[in-house]
Amino acid sequence: MIKKKLGFRDIPFLVTSDTMEDFQYLIGERCKGIVDEFNQKIENLEEDTKEKIQHFINQDYYVDINTLEYDIPEDKSELLRDSAGKILSSLAIKNDTLFGGSADLFGACKNYVKDGGDFSYDNYKGKNIYFGVREHAMAAILNGLALVGFRPYGSTFLSFSDYLKPSLRLSAMMSLPVTYIFTHDSITVGEDGPTHEPIEQLASLRLIPNVDVYRPADANEVIGVFKEIFKSKNPSVISITRNKTNILDSTQINEVKNGAYIVVDYNELLDGIILSTGEELHSAIELSKRLLNKGLHVRVVSVPCIKKFLNQEKEYQEKVLPIGVLKIALEAGSSYSWNKLIFQDKFILSIDEFGKSGNSLDVKKEFSFDLDSLEKRIENLLK
């Protein structure tokens, strides 16, 4: 109608091949000197440097996961932030394209690359970028780094992920392999209070298309998560507790790729299944032991990535979560992540209100997320 009133011809917009070729020629002529100078500089470099630059030009984003080194603590217990930091550092120091920093929280997020040096105007080789308290700018810079061939990462608290959502969404739209490391991911932050205790953040991140969101339970799963992240060319989120966790005998590095897998099982007829993530998985395993003493056989399933599990074949999904067996989700955050796996809200043990100030044990008790309260709640659901 507008075209008709304005007297425009009703034909699609068209650029002729002659016009396109003219523009290409003019741009080529205008930039010829710059291109020739660049190619000459490349030609004068050592062969190994040429090869490295070609990786950036090709944007192959390759990270050699075989360079990973991780020393298990003697007591098999460690701050999971420390575990993730050690694993990331071992990879970053040996892979040129792996590069990143923190939004003023290196000390808390623990992703400072030891012996990597600080990136600055007089040290472009530095592995650690101090972004300052500017999460959105950090994520925007990470996108820029990915666009020129880096495998960038950035860290902050999970509750502050809201500040960088616009840039994270652009990572997803452009399919850029940016890694977002979010720590302090539950109400067990405690004394920092509700401003620092994430509730809705995990669910909102899981809703973003083209982003894999992982919440590992221990160092084994963290290794598995990084293996999956560095296979992908899409953005990824890894959400990590601030607390010390035990390295479990039942978690499996190579099962993370399935999104969910069995960590505790019984040969007897199952009375129920608990699905859990992160530090809550440790509670789920302890609850299964307690319920066994009461004659209840409850399988425990670790779900480090809901989206990856939902993408598995039906046969695998039903092997892990058999039809007809009662299923209960356990996660100290919003319930809305779990509705595709659990179809009645009463079987989702979650927190859909803001947190409280206090030590972690008192906060858990306030929300009935301490072991004694959870045992009663699950036992009642199984009856």
Buried (B, 14 or more C-beta within 10 A) or exposed (E): EEEEEEEEEEEEEEEEEEEEEEEEEEEEEEEEEEEEEEEEEEEEEEEEEEEEBEBBEEBEBBBEBEEBEEEEBEEEEBBBBBBBBBBBBBBBBBBBBBBBBBBBBBEBBBBBBEEBEBBEEEEEEBBBBBBEEBBBBBBBBBBEBBEEBBBBBBBBBBBBBBBBBEBBBBBBEBEBBBBBBBBBBBBBBBEBBBEBBBBBBBBBBBEBEBBBBBBBBBBBBBBBBBBBBBEEEBBBBBBBBBBBBBBBEBBBBEBBBBBBBBBBBEEEEBBBBBBBBBBBBBBBBBBBEBBBEEEBBBBBBBBBBBBBBEEBEEEBBEEBBEEEEBBBBBBBBBBBBBEEBBEEEEBBBBBEEEBBBBEBEEBBBBBEBBBEBBBEBBBEBBE
